[in-house]
Amino acid sequence: MYNLYEFFLMLNEEEKMEKRNNKMKYPDAKKHQQISFIKSGIRIIGYIFIPLSLVWATIFLVISEVVGIYEELV
């Protein structure tokens, strides 16, 4: 039978082992950069369309924001 102090030491050791076994997943920097360039290109196209057609400009700018959300998930 464990006393309270030994019990908490055992729990602490188990937590440390779990943290060591769980590797941190880092985002893919190259993929993030590529998606960022695509997003910027779509955004530039959207700004070019502002004087030509506000509807198409809005569509391109909204698409660039959706791509930006995906970019943060990579």
DSSP file (Angstrom, degrees, kcal/mol; ACC not computed):
  #  RESIDUE AA STRUCTURE BP1 BP2  ACC     N-H-->O    O-->H-N    N-H-->O    O-->H-N    TCO  KAPPA ALPHA  PHI   PSI    X-CA   Y-CA   Z-CA
    1    1 A M              0   0    0      0, 0.0     2,-0.3     0, 0.0     0, 0.0   0.000 360.0 360.0 360.0 136.0    0.0    0.0    0.0
    2    2 A Y        -     0   0    0      2,-0.0     2,-0.2     4,-0.0     0, 0.0  -0.636 360.0-132.1 -89.8 145.1    1.3    3.4   -0.9
    3    3 A N     >  -     0   0    0     -2,-0.3     4,-2.2     1,-0.1     5,-0.2  -0.475  37.1 -98.0 -84.1 172.4    1.2    6.4    1.3
    4    4 A L  H  > S+     0   0    0      1,-0.2     4,-2.1     2,-0.2     5,-0.2   0.878 122.2  51.9 -61.0 -41.6   -0.1    9.7   -0.1
    5    5 A Y  H  > S+     0   0    0      1,-0.2     4,-2.0     2,-0.2    -1,-0.2   0.926 111.4  46.6 -62.3 -46.3    3.3   11.1   -0.9
    6    6 A E  H  > S+     0   0    0      1,-0.2     4,-2.3     2,-0.2    -1,-0.2   0.861 109.7  55.5 -64.6 -35.4    4.4    8.0   -2.8
    7    7 A F  H  X S+     0   0    0     -4,-2.2     4,-2.2     2,-0.2    -1,-0.2   0.930 109.3  45.2 -62.5 -46.4    1.1    7.9   -4.7
    8    8 A F  H  X S+     0   0    0     -4,-2.1     4,-2.3     2,-0.2    -2,-0.2   0.852 111.4  53.4 -68.4 -34.1    1.6   11.5   -5.9
    9    9 A L  H  X S+     0   0    0     -4,-2.0     4,-2.2     2,-0.2    -1,-0.2   0.913 109.2  49.3 -63.0 -41.8    5.3   10.8   -6.9
   10   10 A M  H  X S+     0   0    0     -4,-2.3     4,-2.0     2,-0.2    -2,-0.2   0.910 111.3  48.5 -64.6 -42.7    4.1    7.8   -8.9
   11   11 A L  H  X S+     0   0    0     -4,-2.2     4,-2.2     1,-0.2    -1,-0.2   0.905 110.3  52.1 -63.0 -41.2    1.4   10.0  -10.7
   12   12 A N  H  X S+     0   0    0     -4,-2.3     4,-2.1     1,-0.2    -2,-0.2   0.897 108.8  49.9 -63.0 -41.3    4.0   12.7  -11.4
   13   13 A E  H  X S+     0   0    0     -4,-2.2     4,-2.2     2,-0.2    -1,-0.2   0.885 109.1  52.1 -64.8 -39.3    6.4   10.1  -13.0
   14   14 A E  H  X S+     0   0    0     -4,-2.0     4,-2.1     2,-0.2    -2,-0.2   0.905 109.3  49.8 -63.8 -41.1    3.6    8.7  -15.1
   15   15 A E  H  X S+     0   0    0     -4,-2.2     4,-2.2     2,-0.2    -2,-0.2   0.903 109.7  51.0 -63.5 -41.5    2.8   12.3  -16.4
   16   16 A K  H  X S+     0   0    0     -4,-2.1     4,-2.0     1,-0.2    -2,-0.2   0.898 109.9  49.8 -63.0 -40.4    6.5   12.9  -17.2
   17   17 A M  H  X S+     0   0    0     -4,-2.2     4,-1.9     2,-0.2    -1,-0.2   0.897 109.8  50.7 -65.8 -39.8    6.6    9.6  -19.2
   18   18 A E  H  X S+     0   0    0     -4,-2.1     4,-1.8     1,-0.2    -2,-0.2   0.909 109.5  50.8 -63.8 -41.8    3.5   10.5  -21.1
   19   19 A K  H  < S+     0   0    0     -4,-2.2    -1,-0.2     1,-0.2    -2,-0.2   0.879 110.2  49.8 -64.1 -37.9    4.9   14.0  -22.0
   20   20 A R  H  < S+     0   0    0     -4,-2.0    -1,-0.2     1,-0.2    -2,-0.2   0.865 111.9  48.4 -68.0 -35.4    8.2   12.4  -23.2
   21   21 A N  H  < S+     0   0    0     -4,-1.9     2,-0.9    -5,-0.1    -2,-0.2   0.783  96.4  78.0 -77.0 -27.6    6.3    9.9  -25.4
   22   22 A N  S  < S-     0   0    0     -4,-1.8     2,-0.2    -5,-0.1    -1,-0.1  -0.739  75.3-153.9 -87.1 105.6    4.0   12.5  -27.0
   23   23 A K        -     0   0    0     -2,-0.9     2,-0.3     1,-0.1    -2,-0.1  -0.554  20.5-111.2 -79.6 143.0    6.1   14.3  -29.6
   24   24 A M        -     0   0    0     -2,-0.2     2,-0.7     1,-0.1    -1,-0.1  -0.574  26.2-138.3 -73.1 130.7    5.2   17.8  -30.5
   25   25 A K        -     0   0    0     -2,-0.3    -1,-0.1    -3,-0.0    -3,-0.0  -0.829  19.5-159.2 -94.1 116.2    3.8   18.1  -34.0
   26   26 A Y        -     0   0    0     -2,-0.7     3,-0.0     1,-0.1     2,-0.0  -0.690  22.9-104.5 -94.6 147.7    5.2   21.1  -35.8
   27   27 A P        -     0   0    0      0, 0.0     2,-0.9     0, 0.0     3,-0.1  -0.309  37.2-103.1 -67.3 154.5    3.5   22.7  -38.8
   28   28 A D     >  -     0   0    0     46,-1.6     4,-2.3     1,-0.2     5,-0.2  -0.701  33.4-165.1 -80.3 105.7    5.0   22.1  -42.2
   29   29 A A  H  > S+     0   0    0     -2,-0.9     4,-2.2     1,-0.2    -1,-0.2   0.867  84.4  51.3 -64.6 -38.8    6.8   25.5  -42.9
   30   30 A K  H  > S+     0   0    0      2,-0.2     4,-2.4     1,-0.2    -1,-0.2   0.931 112.4  45.1 -66.1 -45.0    7.2   24.9  -46.7
   31   31 A K  H  > S+     0   0    0      1,-0.2     4,-2.5     2,-0.2     5,-0.2   0.896 112.0  53.2 -64.8 -39.8    3.6   24.0  -47.2
   32   32 A H  H  X S+     0   0    0     -4,-2.3     4,-2.0     1,-0.2    -1,-0.2   0.909 110.1  48.2 -60.2 -42.7    2.6   27.0  -45.1
   33   33 A Q  H  X S+     0   0    0     -4,-2.2     4,-2.2     2,-0.2    -2,-0.2   0.916 111.1  50.0 -65.2 -44.1    4.7   29.3  -47.2
   34   34 A Q  H  X S+     0   0    0     -4,-2.4     4,-2.1     1,-0.2    -2,-0.2   0.922 112.1  46.9 -61.9 -44.6    3.3   27.9  -50.5
   35   35 A I  H  X S+     0   0    0     -4,-2.5     4,-2.7     1,-0.2    -1,-0.2   0.868 109.6  55.4 -66.0 -35.1   -0.2   28.4  -49.4
   36   36 A S  H  X S+     0   0    0     -4,-2.0     4,-2.4    -5,-0.2    -1,-0.2   0.903 107.6  48.9 -63.1 -41.3    0.6   31.9  -48.2
   37   37 A F  H  X S+     0   0    0     -4,-2.2     4,-2.4     2,-0.2    -2,-0.2   0.906 111.5  49.2 -64.8 -41.2    1.9   32.8  -51.7
   38   38 A I  H  X S+     0   0    0     -4,-2.1     4,-2.4     2,-0.2    -2,-0.2   0.930 111.1  50.2 -61.8 -45.1   -1.2   31.4  -53.3
   39   39 A K  H  X S+     0   0    0     -4,-2.7     4,-2.3     1,-0.2    -2,-0.2   0.912 110.8  49.2 -59.1 -43.8   -3.3   33.4  -50.8
   40   40 A S  H  X S+     0   0    0     -4,-2.4     4,-2.5     2,-0.2    -1,-0.2   0.894 109.8  51.5 -64.9 -39.7   -1.4   36.6  -51.6
   41   41 A G  H  X S+     0   0    0     -4,-2.4     4,-2.2     2,-0.2    -2,-0.2   0.921 110.9  47.2 -62.8 -43.7   -1.8   36.0  -55.3
   42   42 A I  H  X S+     0   0    0     -4,-2.4     4,-2.2     1,-0.2    -2,-0.2   0.896 111.9  51.6 -63.6 -39.6   -5.6   35.6  -55.0
   43   43 A R  H  X S+     0   0    0     -4,-2.3     4,-2.2     2,-0.2    -2,-0.2   0.905 108.3  50.5 -64.3 -42.0   -5.7   38.7  -52.8
   44   44 A I  H  X S+     0   0    0     -4,-2.5     4,-2.2     1,-0.2    -1,-0.2   0.915 109.7  50.9 -62.4 -42.8   -3.8   40.7  -55.4
   45   45 A I  H  X S+     0   0    0     -4,-2.2     4,-1.7     1,-0.2    -1,-0.2   0.909 108.8  52.7 -60.3 -41.2   -6.2   39.5  -58.1
   46   46 A G  H  < S+     0   0    0     -4,-2.2     4,-0.5     1,-0.2    -2,-0.2   0.904 109.2  48.0 -61.3 -42.0   -9.0   40.6  -55.9
   47   47 A Y  H >< S+     0   0    0     -4,-2.2     3,-0.9     1,-0.2    -1,-0.2   0.864 108.4  54.9 -68.1 -34.8   -7.6   44.1  -55.5
   48   48 A I  H 3< S+     0   0    0     -4,-2.2     4,-0.4     1,-0.2    -1,-0.2   0.866 105.8  53.8 -63.6 -34.7   -7.0   44.4  -59.2
   49   49 A F  T 3X S+     0   0    0     -4,-1.7     4,-3.4     1,-0.2     8,-0.4   0.578  82.6  91.4 -78.1  -8.9  -10.7   43.6  -59.8
   50   50 A I  T <4 S+     0   0    0     -3,-0.9    -1,-0.2    -4,-0.5    -2,-0.1   0.929  93.1  37.6 -55.9 -49.7  -11.9   46.4  -57.5
   51   51 A P  T  4 S+     0   0    0      0, 0.0    -1,-0.2     0, 0.0    -2,-0.1   0.736 122.6  46.4 -74.6 -17.0  -12.2   49.1  -60.2
   52   52 A L  T  4 S-     0   0    0     -4,-0.4     2,-0.3    -3,-0.3    -2,-0.2   0.909 130.9  -9.2 -89.6 -47.1  -13.5   46.5  -62.7
   53   53 A S     X  -     0   0    0     -4,-3.4     4,-2.3     1,-0.1    -1,-0.3  -0.851  47.3-160.5-158.0 114.7  -16.1   44.6  -60.8
   54   54 A L  H  > S+     0   0    0     -2,-0.3     4,-2.4     1,-0.2     5,-0.2   0.831  95.7  57.2 -66.2 -31.1  -16.9   44.8  -57.1
   55   55 A V  H  > S+     0   0    0      2,-0.2     4,-2.2     1,-0.2    -1,-0.2   0.961 111.3  40.7 -64.3 -51.0  -18.7   41.4  -57.2
   56   56 A W  H  > S+     0   0    0      1,-0.2     4,-2.6     2,-0.2     5,-0.2   0.876 113.7  54.3 -66.8 -36.6  -15.6   39.6  -58.6
   57   57 A A  H  X S+     0   0    0     -4,-2.3     4,-2.4    -8,-0.4    -1,-0.2   0.928 109.9  47.6 -60.4 -44.3  -13.3   41.5  -56.3
   58   58 A T  H  X S+     0   0    0     -4,-2.4     4,-2.5     2,-0.2     5,-0.2   0.911 110.6  51.7 -62.9 -43.1  -15.4   40.5  -53.3
   59   59 A I  H  X S+     0   0    0     -4,-2.2     4,-2.4     1,-0.2    -2,-0.2   0.938 112.2  45.6 -60.4 -47.6  -15.4   36.8  -54.5
   60   60 A F  H  X S+     0   0    0     -4,-2.6     4,-2.3     1,-0.2    -1,-0.2   0.898 113.5  49.2 -64.3 -40.1  -11.6   36.8  -54.8
   61   61 A L  H  X S+     0   0    0     -4,-2.4     4,-1.5    -5,-0.2    -1,-0.2   0.877 111.4  48.8 -69.3 -36.2  -11.0   38.5  -51.5
   62   62 A V  H  X S+     0   0    0     -4,-2.5     4,-2.1     2,-0.2    -2,-0.2   0.916 110.9  51.1 -67.5 -41.8  -13.4   36.1  -49.7
   63   63 A I  H  X S+     0   0    0     -4,-2.4     4,-2.6    -5,-0.2    -2,-0.2   0.906 107.1  54.1 -60.4 -40.8  -11.6   33.1  -51.3
   64   64 A S  H  X S+     0   0    0     -4,-2.3     4,-1.9     1,-0.2    -1,-0.2   0.865 107.7  50.5 -63.4 -34.1   -8.3   34.5  -50.2
   65   65 A E  H  X S+     0   0    0     -4,-1.5     4,-1.9     2,-0.2    -1,-0.2   0.886 109.1  50.4 -70.0 -37.8   -9.6   34.6  -46.6
   66   66 A V  H  X S+     0   0    0     -4,-2.1     4,-2.1     2,-0.2    -2,-0.2   0.919 110.9  49.0 -64.1 -42.7  -10.8   31.0  -46.8
   67   67 A V  H  X S+     0   0    0     -4,-2.6     4,-2.5     1,-0.2    -2,-0.2   0.874 108.1  55.9 -62.6 -36.3   -7.3   30.0  -48.1
   68   68 A G  H  X S+     0   0    0     -4,-1.9     4,-1.6     2,-0.2    -2,-0.2   0.870 105.7  50.2 -63.3 -37.9   -5.9   32.0  -45.2
   69   69 A I  H  X S+     0   0    0     -4,-1.9     4,-0.8     2,-0.2    -1,-0.2   0.926 111.7  47.7 -65.2 -44.1   -7.9   30.0  -42.7
   70   70 A Y  H >X S+     0   0    0     -4,-2.1     3,-0.8     1,-0.2     4,-0.8   0.888 106.4  59.6 -62.1 -38.3   -6.6   26.8  -44.4
   71   71 A E  H >< S+     0   0    0     -4,-2.5     3,-0.8     1,-0.3    -1,-0.2   0.882 103.2  50.8 -57.2 -40.6   -3.1   28.2  -44.2
   72   72 A E  H 3< S+     0   0    0     -4,-1.6    -1,-0.3     1,-0.2    -2,-0.2   0.706 106.0  56.3 -72.5 -19.4   -3.3   28.5  -40.4
   73   73 A L  H <<        0   0    0     -4,-0.8    -1,-0.2    -3,-0.8    -2,-0.2   0.606 360.0 360.0 -86.3 -12.9   -4.4   24.8  -40.2
   74   74 A V    <<        0   0    0     -4,-0.8   -46,-1.6    -3,-0.8    -1,-0.2   0.484 360.0 360.0 -77.1 360.0   -1.4   23.5  -42.0
